[in-house]
């Protein structure tokens, strides 16, 4: 394995697990109030840009890590929209 592959794997692994702790915490607590929607949208746009770049440059590490990163971002966006709506309904019903 050459050095660029090692760093590619490190980048892949850290990108994939980057938002995983937040997804786990959000599903356990059913709360996403402390997560910035702007950050999630920015992360998604960044991942999409890297996916395009990875496709054009034939970089499997860039492409695959950002495909999974965008999936994580989309998951958190969905959770945020769902849980924030739930929390508003709970507050309004009290």
C-alpha positions in Angstrom: 0.0 0.0 0.0 1.4 3.4 -1.0 1.4 6.4 1.3 -1.4 8.2 -0.7 -3.6 5.2 -0.2 -3.0 5.3 3.6 -4.0 8.9 3.7 -6.9 8.2 1.4 -8.1 5.5 3.8 -7.7 7.8 6.8 -9.7 10.6 5.1 -12.3 8.0 4.1 -12.7 6.6 7.6 -12.8 10.0 9.4 -15.3 11.4 6.8 -17.6 8.4 7.3 -17.6 8.6 11.1 -17.6 12.4 11.3 -21.3 12.8 11.8 -22.1 9.3 13.2 -21.8 10.3 16.9 -24.3 13.1 16.3 -26.7 10.8 14.5 -26.5 8.4 17.4 -27.1 11.1 20.0 -30.0 12.6 18.0 -31.8 9.3 17.7 -31.2 8.5 21.4 -32.4 11.9 22.7 -34.8 12.7 19.9 -33.4 16.2 20.1 -31.5 18.2 17.4 -32.0 21.7 18.8 -28.3 22.2 19.3 -27.4 21.2 15.7 -27.1 24.0 13.2 -29.2 23.5 10.0 -26.8 25.9 8.2 -23.9 23.7 9.1 -25.7 20.6 7.9 -26.6 22.2 4.6 -23.0 23.5 4.2 -21.7 20.0 4.9 -24.0 18.6 2.2 -23.0 21.1 -0.4 -19.4 20.5 0.4 -19.9 16.7 0.0 -21.7 17.1 -3.3 -18.9 19.3 -4.6 -16.3 16.7 -3.5 -18.4 14.0 -5.1 -18.2 15.9 -8.4 -14.5 16.4 -8.0 -13.9 12.8 -7.1 -15.9 11.7 -10.1 -13.9 13.9 -12.5 -10.5 13.0 -11.0 -11.3 9.3 -10.6 -10.5 9.3 -6.9 -12.3 6.4 -5.3 -11.5 7.7 -1.8 -12.8 11.2 -2.4 -15.9 9.9 -4.2 -16.8 7.1 -1.7 -16.1 9.1 1.5 -18.2 12.0 0.3 -21.1 9.8 -0.9 -21.3 8.4 2.7 -20.7 11.8 4.1 -23.6 13.3 2.2 -25.8 10.4 3.3 -24.9 11.2 6.9 -25.7 14.8 6.3 -29.0 14.0 4.7 -29.8 11.7 7.6 -29.2 14.5 10.1 -31.2 17.0 8.1 -34.1 14.6 8.1 -33.7 14.0 11.8 -33.5 17.7 12.5 -36.6 18.5 10.5 -38.5 15.6 12.2 -37.4 16.1 15.8 -37.6 19.9 15.8 -41.2 19.6 14.5 -41.9 17.0 17.3 -40.5 19.3 19.9 -42.6 22.3 18.7 -45.7 20.1 18.9 -44.9 19.0 22.4 -44.4 22.6 23.6 -47.6 23.8 21.9 -49.6 21.0 23.5 -48.4 21.8 27.0 
